[in-house]
Amino acid sequence: MAIEWETVIGLEIHAQLATRAKIFSGASTAYGALPNVQASLVDLGYPGVLPVLNREAVRMAVRFGLAIGATIARRSVFARKNYFYPDLPKGYQISQYELPIVQDGQVGIVLEDGAEKRIGVTRAHLEEDAGKSLHEGLGNSSGIDLNRAGTPLLEIVSEPDLRSAREAIAYMKKVHTLVRYLEICDGNMQEGSFRCDANVSVRHRGRHEFGTRCEIKNLNSFRFVERAIQYEVARQIELIEGGGSVVQETRLYDPDRHETRPMRSKEEANDYRYFPDPDLLPLALDEAFIEEVRATLPELPDQKAARFTREHGLSAYDAGVLTASRELAAYYEEVAAGTGGGHKLAANWVMGELSGFLNRDGIEIGGAPVTAAALAGLLRRIHDGTISGKIAKEVFEAMWTERAEADAVIEARGLRQITDSAAIEQAIAQVMAANPAQLADYRAGKDKLFGFFVGQVMKATGGKANPAQLNELLRRMLAG
């Protein structure tokens, strides 16, 4: 009997906090500066300089903790995590170890079969980022850019509750959505603002003990996370079934070769020689500060999706798609309000035509040439019968390319629907006269020819006949 394997995954997500200054210095966190121009003496670890904690970074961490229903530590401690690496000039990273600021939260995800699952968040702690090693274009040398040194990070550590690469992606996307809703991280994965390490192990299904895990470092796209986990799971199973054993180590994912490869043996906590940072007092939070932060929380994605389902009559799936980003949800709500309550019509157009054009052109919702107000104007013309849904697609494309309003496009191109019954009847009569054989077959019982006649009348009217009127009049006239 073949062994059934179970995958066990935990993610450590690093979200760069959207502060203007670094976590312990006043140096800028702006992206794209020339190497080493945004590294202060504090970031460089010069003797005699002292770190000063950025209050805004603390506020953002608390904001996240409250959003996931976690415990906010009234007292947390910064520690020195000691290791030597060229991009770490102090020889240690300031992080939180034994007493993190956020503990014991949960994030809900929806599985492929529609079931919901709660993923535990062990902790979320504040820490500073290290610098960056550069290798391209430097021959046999490496360069060091310390602009990122001291950039504030919130490391979000999940419980090992994830059982597949798909679950891991669903969880990572949910956290990505959440930090953007909270406006604590821009979520830009290309710039390194949101990345993760994946801890992966396998075990025989039904066993409670965890297998030996490997950590895959610095994954900066959803696709890479999924592929890296799938490869690593297959590698570990093949290794064990071949009589070998998994070695606990840190691995890197190579997207060109679609494989993970060893980076170094996996360190344990004692390898880092953690101890409280003597330059930083324990972080003490009072109830007033926490309640002040709580009062600023926005409507969160799950709450918004539940409202869309309850008040707008949308399906859970549609509500989930529309709340995947704060900007998309706001756009949809403005469209729905502008159409006079046509929630389903608005949802279909935002998820369909609009999203298709955004994907085609590779732009974000904020850069859409068709504003929410303009799309609402188009949908009003469908609703009042000025144009059909089919013609509306032609109008939308013109609005997108010409940045024009719906009414202007409709008038300029003469796209108003024909709602004059006499005109539609005249077109039907002409089509019937031109197709006597098909008319005889239809009246002899070949009902499928109805579609043929619809198409011919639409062709004769340039696609402008009101579909509902056309169907009603055509059935009557074909029946004789």
MIRO-530163 format. One record per residue (C-alpha): residue in three letters; y, x, z. Coordinates in Angstrom, 1 decimal, always signed. Last residue first. Example, Ala and Ser with C-alpha at 12.3 -4.5 7.8 and 13.67 -1.06 7.14 Angstrom:
<rs>
<r 'SER' <-1.1 +13.7 +7.1>> <r 'ALA' <-4.5 +12.3 +7.8>> 
</rs>
This chain:
<rs>
<r 'GLY' <+33.9 -48.0 -38.3>> <r 'ALA' <+32.2 -46.0 -35.6>> <r 'LEU' <+33.9 -42.9 -37.0>> <r 'MET' <+37.3 -44.6 -36.3>> <r 'ARG' <+36.6 -45.3 -32.7>> <r 'ARG' <+35.0 -42.0 -31.9>> <r 'LEU' <+37.9 -40.2 -33.7>> <r 'LEU' <+40.6 -42.1 -31.8>> <r 'GLU' <+39.2 -41.2 -28.3>> <r 'ASN' <+38.4 -37.6 -29.2>> <r 'LEU' <+41.8 -37.0 -30.8>> <r 'GLN' <+43.7 -38.6 -27.9>> <r 'ALA' <+41.9 -36.3 -25.4>> <r 'PRO' <+42.4 -33.2 -27.7>> <r 'ASN' <+46.1 -33.7 -28.4>> <r 'ALA' <+46.3 -32.7 -32.0>> <r 'LYS' <+48.1 -29.3 -32.4>> <r 'GLY' <+45.2 -27.1 -33.7>> <r 'GLY' <+47.0 -26.8 -37.1>> <r 'THR' <+46.7 -30.5 -37.7>> <r 'ALA' <+44.2 -30.3 -40.5>> <r 'LYS' <+42.2 -27.6 -38.7>> <r 'MET' <+42.1 -29.8 -35.6>> <r 'VAL' <+40.9 -32.7 -37.7>> <r 'GLN' <+38.1 -30.5 -39.3>> <r 'GLY' <+37.0 -29.2 -35.9>> <r 'VAL' <+36.8 -32.6 -34.4>> <r 'PHE' <+34.8 -33.8 -37.4>> <r 'PHE' <+32.3 -31.0 -37.1>> <r 'GLY' <+31.9 -31.7 -33.3>> <r 'PHE' <+31.1 -35.3 -34.1>> <r 'LEU' <+28.3 -34.1 -36.4>> <r 'LYS' <+26.1 -33.8 -33.4>> <r 'ASP' <+25.8 -37.6 -33.4>> <r 'LYS' <+23.4 -37.6 -36.4>> <r 'GLY' <+22.6 -41.4 -36.1>> <r 'ALA' <+23.0 -42.9 -39.6>> <r 'ARG' <+26.8 -43.2 -38.9>> <r 'TYR' <+27.0 -39.5 -38.6>> <r 'ASP' <+25.0 -38.9 -41.8>> <r 'ALA' <+27.3 -41.3 -43.7>> <r 'LEU' <+30.4 -39.5 -42.4>> <r 'GLN' <+28.9 -36.1 -43.3>> <r 'ALA' <+28.3 -37.3 -46.8>> <r 'PRO' <+31.7 -38.8 -47.2>> <r 'ASN' <+33.6 -35.7 -46.1>> <r 'ALA' <+37.1 -35.8 -47.7>> <r 'ALA' <+37.7 -39.5 -46.9>> <r 'MET' <+36.7 -38.9 -43.2>> <r 'VAL' <+39.1 -35.9 -43.0>> <r 'GLN' <+42.0 -37.9 -44.5>> <r 'ALA' <+41.3 -40.8 -42.1>> <r 'ILE' <+41.3 -38.4 -39.2>> <r 'ALA' <+44.6 -36.9 -40.2>> <r 'GLN' <+46.2 -40.4 -40.5>> <r 'GLU' <+44.8 -41.4 -37.1>> <r 'ILE' <+46.4 -38.3 -35.5>> <r 'ALA' <+49.8 -39.1 -37.1>> <r 'ALA' <+49.5 -42.8 -35.9>> <r 'SER' <+48.6 -41.7 -32.4>> <r 'ASP' <+51.7 -39.5 -32.0>> <r 'THR' <+50.6 -36.9 -29.4>> <r 'ILE' <+50.8 -33.9 -31.7>> <r 'GLN' <+51.0 -30.9 -29.4>> <r 'ARG' <+54.1 -28.7 -29.6>> <r 'LEU' <+53.4 -25.3 -31.2>> <r 'GLY' <+56.4 -25.0 -33.5>> <r 'ARG' <+56.5 -21.2 -33.2>> <r 'ALA' <+60.1 -20.9 -31.9>> <r 'GLU' <+59.8 -24.1 -29.8>> <r 'ILE' <+56.6 -23.1 -28.0>> <r 'VAL' <+57.8 -19.5 -27.6>> <r 'ALA' <+61.1 -20.5 -26.0>> <r 'ASP' <+59.4 -23.1 -23.8>> <r 'ALA' <+56.9 -20.5 -22.5>> <r 'GLU' <+59.6 -17.9 -21.5>> <r 'ALA' <+59.7 -14.6 -23.3>> <r 'ARG' <+58.6 -11.1 -22.3>> <r 'GLU' <+57.7 -10.5 -26.0>> <r 'THR' <+54.2 -9.0 -25.5>> <r 'TRP' <+53.2 -11.1 -22.5>> <r 'MET' <+55.0 -14.3 -23.5>> <r 'ALA' <+53.4 -14.0 -26.9>> <r 'GLU' <+50.0 -13.7 -25.3>> <r 'PHE' <+50.7 -16.6 -23.1>> <r 'VAL' <+51.7 -18.8 -26.0>> <r 'GLU' <+48.4 -18.1 -27.8>> <r 'LYS' <+46.5 -18.9 -24.7>> <r 'ALA' <+48.5 -22.1 -24.2>> <r 'ILE' <+47.4 -23.2 -27.7>> <r 'LYS' <+43.9 -23.5 -26.3>> <r 'GLY' <+44.9 -25.2 -23.1>> <r 'SER' <+46.8 -27.8 -25.2>> <r 'ILE' <+50.6 -28.0 -25.5>> <r 'THR' <+53.3 -30.5 -24.5>> <r 'GLY' <+50.7 -32.5 -22.6>> <r 'ASP' <+52.6 -32.6 -19.3>> <r 'HIS' <+50.0 -30.4 -17.5>> <r 'ILE' <+49.7 -27.9 -20.3>> <r 'ARG' <+53.5 -27.6 -20.4>> <r 'ARG' <+53.6 -27.2 -16.6>> <r 'LEU' <+51.1 -24.4 -17.0>> <r 'LEU' <+53.5 -22.4 -19.1>> <r 'GLY' <+56.3 -22.8 -16.6>> <r 'ALA' <+54.0 -21.7 -13.8>> <r 'LEU' <+53.3 -18.6 -15.8>> <r 'ALA' <+57.0 -17.9 -16.1>> <r 'ALA' <+57.5 -18.3 -12.3>> <r 'ALA' <+54.6 -16.0 -11.6>> <r 'THR' <+56.2 -13.4 -13.8>> <r 'VAL' <+54.7 -12.5 -17.2>> <r 'PRO' <+55.4 -8.8 -18.0>> <r 'ALA' <+53.0 -7.9 -15.1>> <r 'GLY' <+54.2 -4.8 -13.3>> <r 'GLY' <+53.6 -6.1 -9.8>> <r 'ILE' <+50.1 -7.2 -10.7>> <r 'GLU' <+49.0 -3.6 -11.4>> <r 'ILE' <+48.6 -2.2 -14.9>> <r 'GLY' <+45.7 -1.0 -17.0>> <r 'ASP' <+46.6 -2.8 -20.2>> <r 'ARG' <+43.3 -4.5 -20.7>> <r 'ASN' <+42.8 -5.0 -16.9>> <r 'LEU' <+46.2 -6.7 -16.5>> <r 'PHE' <+45.6 -8.8 -19.6>> <r 'GLY' <+42.2 -10.0 -18.3>> <r 'SER' <+43.7 -10.6 -14.8>> <r 'LEU' <+46.3 -12.9 -16.4>> <r 'GLU' <+44.0 -14.8 -18.7>> <r 'GLY' <+41.2 -15.4 -16.1>> <r 'MET' <+41.8 -15.0 -12.4>> <r 'VAL' <+45.5 -16.0 -12.6>> <r 'TRP' <+44.8 -18.7 -15.2>> <r 'ASN' <+41.8 -20.2 -13.3>> <r 'ALA' <+43.7 -20.2 -10.0>> <r 'ALA' <+46.7 -21.9 -11.4>> <r 'LEU' <+44.6 -24.7 -13.0>> <r 'LYS' <+42.7 -25.1 -9.7>> <r 'HIS' <+45.9 -25.3 -7.6>> <r 'GLY' <+47.8 -27.7 -9.8>> <r 'GLY' <+50.1 -28.6 -7.0>> <r 'GLY' <+53.4 -29.0 -8.8>> <r 'THR' <+53.0 -26.2 -11.3>> <r 'GLY' <+55.5 -24.0 -9.5>> <r 'ALA' <+53.7 -24.1 -6.2>> <r 'ALA' <+50.5 -23.0 -7.8>> <r 'VAL' <+52.2 -20.1 -9.6>> <r 'GLU' <+54.0 -18.9 -6.5>> <r 'GLU' <+50.7 -19.1 -4.5>> <r 'TYR' <+48.9 -17.1 -7.3>> <r 'TYR' <+51.5 -14.3 -7.2>> <r 'ALA' <+51.3 -14.1 -3.4>> <r 'ALA' <+47.5 -13.9 -3.5>> <r 'LEU' <+47.7 -11.2 -6.2>> <r 'GLU' <+50.2 -9.1 -4.2>> <r 'ARG' <+48.2 -9.3 -1.0>> <r 'SER' <+45.1 -8.1 -2.7>> <r 'ALA' <+41.6 -9.4 -2.8>> <r 'THR' <+43.0 -12.8 -1.7>> <r 'LEU' <+42.6 -14.3 -5.2>> <r 'VAL' <+39.0 -13.1 -5.6>> <r 'GLY' <+38.0 -14.4 -2.2>> <r 'ALA' <+39.6 -17.8 -2.7>> <r 'ASP' <+37.8 -18.1 -6.0>> <r 'TYR' <+34.4 -17.4 -4.4>> <r 'ALA' <+35.0 -19.7 -1.4>> <r 'SER' <+35.8 -22.5 -3.9>> <r 'LEU' <+39.3 -23.8 -4.1>> <r 'GLY' <+40.4 -27.1 -2.7>> <r 'HIS' <+44.0 -25.9 -2.2>> <r 'GLU' <+44.3 -26.7 +1.6>> <r 'ARG' <+40.9 -25.8 +3.0>> <r 'THR' <+39.7 -23.2 +0.5>> <r 'PHE' <+43.1 -21.6 +0.1>> <r 'ARG' <+43.5 -21.7 +3.9>> <r 'ALA' <+40.1 -20.0 +4.4>> <r 'ALA' <+41.1 -17.3 +1.9>> <r 'LYS' <+44.4 -16.7 +3.7>> <r 'GLN' <+42.7 -16.3 +7.1>> <r 'ASP' <+40.1 -13.9 +5.6>> <r 'PRO' <+42.8 -11.9 +3.9>> <r 'LEU' <+45.1 -11.6 +7.0>> <r 'GLU' <+48.2 -13.7 +7.5>> <r 'PRO' <+50.6 -11.0 +8.5>> <r 'LEU' <+50.6 -9.2 +11.9>> <r 'THR' <+54.2 -8.6 +13.2>> <r 'ALA' <+53.7 -10.5 +16.5>> <r 'ARG' <+50.6 -8.3 +17.3>> <r 'VAL' <+52.8 -5.2 +17.2>> <r 'GLU' <+55.2 -6.6 +19.8>> <r 'GLU' <+52.2 -7.7 +21.9>> <r 'ILE' <+50.9 -4.1 +21.8>> <r 'PHE' <+54.2 -2.6 +22.8>> <r 'ALA' <+54.7 -5.2 +25.7>> <r 'GLU' <+51.2 -4.6 +26.9>> <r 'ASP' <+51.8 -0.9 +27.6>> <r 'LEU' <+50.5 +2.0 +25.6>> <r 'ALA' <+49.8 +5.5 +27.1>> <r 'LEU' <+49.1 +8.4 +24.7>> <r 'PRO' <+47.8 +11.4 +26.8>> <r 'LEU' <+50.3 +14.2 +26.8>> <r 'LEU' <+50.3 +16.6 +23.8>> <r 'ASP' <+50.7 +20.4 +23.9>> <r 'PRO' <+47.5 +21.0 +26.0>> <r 'ASP' <+45.4 +19.4 +23.3>> <r 'PRO' <+42.3 +18.0 +25.1>> <r 'PHE' <+39.2 +20.0 +24.2>> <r 'TYR' <+36.7 +19.8 +21.3>> <r 'ARG' <+34.6 +22.9 +20.8>> <r 'TYR' <+33.9 +22.1 +17.1>> <r 'ASP' <+30.3 +23.1 +17.2>> <r 'ASN' <+29.9 +20.9 +20.2>> <r 'ALA' <+30.5 +17.8 +18.0>> <r 'GLU' <+27.6 +18.7 +15.8>> <r 'GLU' <+28.0 +20.4 +12.4>> <r 'LYS' <+25.9 +19.5 +9.4>> <r 'SER' <+24.7 +22.6 +7.5>> <r 'ARG' <+27.0 +23.4 +4.6>> <r 'MET' <+27.9 +22.1 +1.1>> <r 'PRO' <+24.5 +21.0 -0.3>> <r 'ARG' <+24.5 +19.1 -3.6>> <r 'THR' <+24.8 +15.5 -4.5>> <r 'GLU' <+24.2 +14.3 -8.1>> <r 'HIS' <+25.8 +12.6 -11.1>> <r 'ARG' <+26.2 +15.8 -13.0>> <r 'ASP' <+29.8 +15.2 -13.8>> <r 'PRO' <+30.4 +13.2 -10.7>> <r 'ASP' <+29.3 +16.0 -8.4>> <r 'TYR' <+29.0 +14.6 -4.9>> <r 'LEU' <+29.3 +17.1 -2.0>> <r 'ARG' <+26.8 +17.5 +0.8>> <r 'THR' <+27.0 +18.0 +4.6>> <r 'GLU' <+23.6 +18.7 +6.2>> <r 'GLN' <+20.8 +17.3 +8.3>> <r 'VAL' <+17.7 +18.5 +6.5>> <r 'VAL' <+15.4 +15.8 +5.1>> <r 'SER' <+11.7 +16.5 +5.2>> <r 'GLY' <+9.1 +17.5 +2.7>> <r 'GLY' <+5.7 +15.9 +1.9>> <r 'GLY' <+6.6 +14.6 -1.6>> <r 'GLU' <+7.2 +11.1 -0.2>> <r 'ILE' <+9.8 +12.6 +2.1>> <r 'LEU' <+11.7 +14.4 -0.7>> <r 'GLU' <+11.4 +11.5 -3.1>> <r 'ILE' <+12.8 +9.2 -0.5>> <r 'GLN' <+15.7 +11.6 +0.3>> <r 'ARG' <+16.6 +12.1 -3.3>> <r 'ALA' <+16.6 +8.4 -4.1>> <r 'VAL' <+18.8 +7.6 -1.2>> <r 'GLU' <+21.2 +10.4 -2.1>> <r 'TYR' <+21.5 +9.3 -5.7>> <r 'GLN' <+22.2 +5.7 -4.8>> <r 'ILE' <+24.7 +6.8 -2.1>> <r 'ALA' <+26.6 +9.1 -4.6>> <r 'ARG' <+26.6 +6.4 -7.3>> <r 'GLU' <+28.1 +3.8 -5.0>> <r 'VAL' <+30.7 +6.1 -3.4>> <r 'PHE' <+31.6 +7.5 -6.9>> <r 'ARG' <+32.2 +4.0 -8.2>> <r 'PHE' <+34.4 +3.0 -5.3>> <r 'SER' <+36.6 +6.1 -5.8>> <r 'ASN' <+37.7 +9.0 -3.6>> <r 'LEU' <+34.5 +10.4 -2.0>> <r 'ASN' <+35.4 +13.3 +0.3>> <r 'LYS' <+32.1 +14.3 +1.9>> <r 'ILE' <+28.5 +13.1 +1.6>> <r 'GLU' <+27.0 +13.3 +5.1>> <r 'CYS' <+23.2 +13.6 +5.4>> <r 'ARG' <+21.2 +11.7 +7.9>> <r 'THR' <+17.8 +12.3 +9.4>> <r 'GLY' <+16.0 +9.0 +9.8>> <r 'PHE' <+17.0 +6.4 +12.3>> <r 'GLU' <+14.5 +4.9 +14.8>> <r 'HIS' <+14.1 +1.2 +14.7>> <r 'ARG' <+11.2 +0.9 +12.2>> <r 'GLY' <+10.6 -2.3 +10.2>> <r 'ARG' <+11.2 -0.7 +6.8>> <r 'HIS' <+10.4 +2.9 +6.8>> <r 'ARG' <+13.5 +5.0 +7.2>> <r 'VAL' <+16.3 +6.3 +5.0>> <r 'SER' <+19.6 +8.2 +5.8>> <r 'VAL' <+23.2 +8.2 +4.5>> <r 'ASN' <+26.4 +9.1 +6.2>> <r 'ALA' <+29.2 +8.5 +3.7>> <r 'ASP' <+32.6 +10.2 +3.9>> <r 'CYS' <+35.6 +8.3 +2.7>> <r 'ARG' <+38.8 +8.2 +0.8>> <r 'PHE' <+42.1 +6.4 +0.8>> <r 'SER' <+45.4 +8.2 +0.4>> <r 'GLY' <+43.8 +10.9 -1.8>> <r 'GLU' <+46.3 +10.5 -4.7>> <r 'GLN' <+43.8 +9.0 -7.0>> <r 'MET' <+42.6 +6.7 -4.1>> <r 'ASN' <+46.0 +5.0 -3.7>> <r 'GLY' <+45.3 +2.6 -0.8>> <r 'ASP' <+49.1 +2.3 +0.0>> <r 'CYS' <+48.3 +2.6 +3.7>> <r 'ILE' <+49.8 +0.7 +6.8>> <r 'GLU' <+51.1 -2.3 +4.9>> <r 'LEU' <+48.8 -4.6 +6.9>> <r 'TYR' <+47.7 -6.3 +3.6>> <r 'ARG' <+47.1 -2.8 +2.2>> <r 'VAL' <+45.0 -1.7 +5.2>> <r 'LEU' <+43.0 -4.9 +4.9>> <r 'THR' <+42.3 -4.7 +1.2>> <r 'HIS' <+41.0 -1.2 +1.5>> <r 'VAL' <+38.9 -2.2 +4.5>> <r 'LYS' <+37.4 -5.0 +2.4>> <r 'LYS' <+36.8 -2.7 -0.5>> <r 'MET' <+35.0 -0.2 +1.8>> <r 'TYR' <+32.8 -3.0 +3.2>> <r 'ALA' <+31.9 -4.4 -0.2>> <r 'ILE' <+31.2 -0.8 -1.5>> <r 'ALA' <+28.9 -0.1 +1.5>> <r 'GLU' <+27.1 -3.4 +1.0>> <r 'ARG' <+26.5 -2.5 -2.7>> <r 'ALA' <+25.3 +1.0 -1.7>> <r 'SER' <+22.7 -0.6 +0.5>> <r 'ARG' <+21.9 -1.3 +4.2>> <r 'LEU' <+25.2 -1.0 +6.0>> <r 'ASP' <+25.1 -1.4 +9.8>> <r 'PRO' <+25.3 +2.3 +10.7>> <r 'GLU' <+28.5 +1.5 +12.8>> <r 'SER' <+31.7 +2.1 +11.0>> <r 'VAL' <+34.2 +4.9 +11.6>> <r 'ILE' <+37.8 +4.4 +10.6>> <r 'GLU' <+39.8 +7.6 +10.5>> <r 'LEU' <+43.5 +6.9 +10.6>> <r 'LEU' <+45.4 +9.7 +9.0>> <r 'PRO' <+48.8 +11.2 +9.5>> <r 'THR' <+49.8 +14.1 +7.2>> <r 'GLY' <+49.9 +17.3 +9.3>> <r 'ALA' <+48.8 +19.6 +6.5>> <r 'ARG' <+49.2 +17.7 +3.2>> <r 'ASN' <+52.0 +20.0 +1.9>> <r 'LEU' <+49.8 +23.0 +2.8>> <r 'ASP' <+48.9 +24.0 -0.7>> <r 'ILE' <+46.4 +26.9 -0.7>> <r 'GLY' <+45.4 +28.8 -3.9>> <r 'SER' <+42.1 +30.2 -4.8>> <r 'SER' <+41.4 +33.3 -6.9>> <r 'ASN' <+38.8 +34.1 -9.5>> <r 'GLY' <+41.0 +32.7 -12.3>> <r 'LEU' <+43.8 +30.6 -10.9>> <r 'GLY' <+43.9 +27.8 -13.4>> <r 'GLU' <+41.9 +25.4 -11.3>> <r 'HIS' <+41.0 +26.4 -7.7>> <r 'LEU' <+43.4 +24.8 -5.3>> <r 'SER' <+42.5 +24.4 -1.6>> <r 'LYS' <+44.3 +21.5 +0.2>> <r 'GLY' <+45.9 +21.3 +3.6>> <r 'ALA' <+44.4 +19.5 +6.6>> <r 'ASP' <+45.1 +16.0 +7.7>> <r 'GLU' <+46.3 +15.0 +11.1>> <r 'GLU' <+44.4 +12.6 +13.4>> <r 'LEU' <+44.5 +9.1 +14.7>> <r 'HIS' <+41.3 +7.3 +15.7>> <r 'ALA' <+39.5 +4.2 +14.5>> <r 'ARG' <+36.3 +3.5 +16.4>> <r 'THR' <+32.8 +2.0 +16.3>> <r 'VAL' <+33.7 -0.6 +13.6>> <r 'GLY' <+30.8 -3.0 +13.4>> <r 'ILE' <+30.0 -4.7 +10.1>> <r 'ARG' <+29.7 -8.5 +10.2>> <r 'LYS' <+27.8 -10.1 +7.3>> <r 'GLU' <+28.5 -13.2 +5.3>> <r 'ALA' <+26.0 -14.7 +2.8>> <r 'GLY' <+27.2 -15.4 -0.8>> <r 'ASP' <+24.1 -13.9 -2.4>> <r 'GLU' <+26.0 -10.8 -3.4>> <r 'LEU' <+27.1 -10.2 +0.2>> <r 'VAL' <+30.4 -11.2 +1.7>> <r 'ILE' <+32.0 -8.8 +4.2>> <r 'GLY' <+33.4 -9.2 +7.7>> <r 'VAL' <+35.0 -6.3 +9.5>> <r 'GLN' <+34.4 -5.8 +13.3>> <r 'GLY' <+36.0 -3.9 +16.1>> <r 'ASP' <+34.7 -1.8 +19.0>> <r 'GLN' <+37.3 +0.9 +19.7>> <r 'VAL' <+40.9 +1.8 +18.6>> <r 'ILE' <+43.1 +4.5 +20.2>> <r 'PRO' <+40.3 +7.1 +20.5>> <r 'LEU' <+39.2 +8.5 +23.9>> <r 'GLU' <+36.4 +11.0 +23.5>> <r 'TYR' <+37.5 +12.5 +20.2>> <r 'GLN' <+41.1 +12.1 +18.9>> <r 'SER' <+42.4 +14.6 +16.3>> <r 'ILE' <+44.6 +17.7 +16.1>> <r 'GLN' <+42.9 +20.1 +13.7>> <r 'TYR' <+42.2 +23.7 +14.7>> <r 'GLY' <+42.6 +27.2 +13.3>> <r 'LYS' <+46.4 +26.6 +13.1>> <r 'PRO' <+46.6 +27.4 +9.4>> <r 'LEU' <+43.9 +24.9 +8.3>> <r 'ASP' <+43.8 +25.3 +4.5>> <r 'PRO' <+41.9 +28.6 +4.8>> <r 'TYR' <+39.1 +27.2 +7.0>> <r 'PHE' <+38.3 +28.0 +10.6>> <r 'TYR' <+37.2 +25.3 +13.0>> <r 'ASN' <+38.4 +23.9 +16.3>> <r 'LYS' <+38.9 +20.2 +16.8>> <r 'ARG' <+41.8 +20.1 +19.3>> <r 'ALA' <+42.0 +16.8 +21.2>> <r 'PHE' <+44.5 +13.9 +21.4>> <r 'VAL' <+43.9 +11.5 +24.2>> <r 'SER' <+44.0 +7.7 +24.5>> <r 'ARG' <+45.2 +5.4 +27.3>> <r 'ARG' <+45.8 +1.7 +26.9>> <r 'ALA' <+43.0 +1.7 +24.4>> <r 'ILE' <+43.2 -1.1 +21.9>> <r 'THR' <+39.9 -3.0 +21.8>> <r 'ALA' <+39.1 -4.3 +18.4>> <r 'GLY' <+39.6 -7.7 +16.8>> <r 'ILE' <+39.8 -6.2 +13.3>> <r 'ALA' <+43.5 -7.0 +12.8>> <r 'LEU' <+44.4 -5.9 +16.3>> <r 'GLY' <+42.9 -2.4 +15.6>> <r 'PHE' <+44.8 -2.1 +12.3>> <r 'ARG' <+48.2 -2.9 +13.9>> <r 'VAL' <+47.4 -0.5 +16.7>> <r 'ALA' <+46.9 +2.3 +14.2>> <r 'MET' <+50.1 +1.3 +12.4>> <r 'ARG' <+52.1 +1.3 +15.7>> <r 'VAL' <+50.7 +4.8 +16.6>> <r 'ALA' <+51.7 +6.2 +13.2>> <r 'GLU' <+55.2 +4.7 +13.7>> <r 'ARG' <+55.6 +6.5 +17.0>> <r 'ASN' <+55.2 +9.9 +15.4>> <r 'LEU' <+53.9 +12.3 +18.1>> <r 'VAL' <+55.9 +15.5 +18.7>> <r 'PRO' <+54.1 +18.8 +18.1>> <r 'LEU' <+55.4 +22.0 +19.7>> <r 'VAL' <+56.6 +25.3 +18.1>> <r 'GLY' <+56.3 +28.5 +20.1>> <r 'PRO' <+54.0 +30.3 +17.8>> <r 'TYR' <+53.9 +29.0 +14.2>> <r 'GLY' <+51.1 +26.5 +13.5>> <r 'LEU' <+52.0 +25.9 +9.8>> <r 'ASP' <+52.4 +22.1 +10.3>> <r 'VAL' <+54.8 +22.8 +13.2>> <r 'LEU' <+56.7 +25.4 +11.1>> <r 'SER' <+57.2 +22.7 +8.5>> <r 'ALA' <+55.1 +22.2 +5.3>> <r 'GLN' <+56.8 +20.1 +2.7>> <r 'VAL' <+57.7 +22.8 +0.2>> <r 'ASN' <+54.1 +24.2 +0.2>> <r 'PRO' <+53.1 +23.3 -3.3>> <r 'LEU' <+55.7 +21.4 -5.4>> <r 'ALA' <+56.1 +17.8 -4.4>> <r 'GLY' <+53.9 +15.0 -5.8>> <r 'TYR' <+53.4 +12.7 -2.9>> <r 'ALA' <+56.0 +12.1 -0.2>> <r 'THR' <+54.7 +12.9 +3.4>> <r 'SER' <+58.0 +14.5 +4.5>> <r 'ALA' <+58.2 +17.0 +7.3>> <r 'GLY' <+59.5 +15.6 +10.7>> <r 'SER' <+56.5 +16.9 +12.6>> <r 'PHE' <+53.5 +15.6 +14.6>> <r 'ILE' <+52.2 +12.7 +12.5>> <r 'LYS' <+54.1 +13.6 +9.3>> <r 'ALA' <+57.1 +11.8 +8.1>> <r 'ARG' <+57.7 +8.8 +5.8>> <r 'THR' <+54.8 +6.9 +7.4>> <r 'ALA' <+52.3 +5.1 +5.1>> <r 'LEU' <+49.2 +6.1 +7.1>> <r 'GLN' <+46.6 +8.0 +5.0>> <r 'ALA' <+43.3 +6.0 +5.4>> <r 'HIS' <+40.2 +8.2 +6.0>> <r 'ILE' <+37.1 +6.0 +5.9>> <r 'GLU' <+34.0 +7.2 +7.8>> <r 'LEU' <+31.1 +5.1 +6.4>> <r 'GLY' <+27.7 +4.4 +7.9>> <r 'ILE' <+24.6 +3.9 +5.9>> <r 'VAL' <+20.9 +3.1 +6.6>> <r 'THR' <+18.6 +2.5 +3.7>> <r 'GLU' <+15.2 +0.9 +4.2>> <r 'TRP' <+12.1 +2.0 +2.5>> <r 'GLU' <+8.9 +0.1 +1.8>> <r 'ILE' <+5.8 +2.2 +1.7>> <r 'ALA' <+3.4 +1.4 -1.1>> <r 'MET' <+0.0 +0.0 +0.0>> 
</rs>
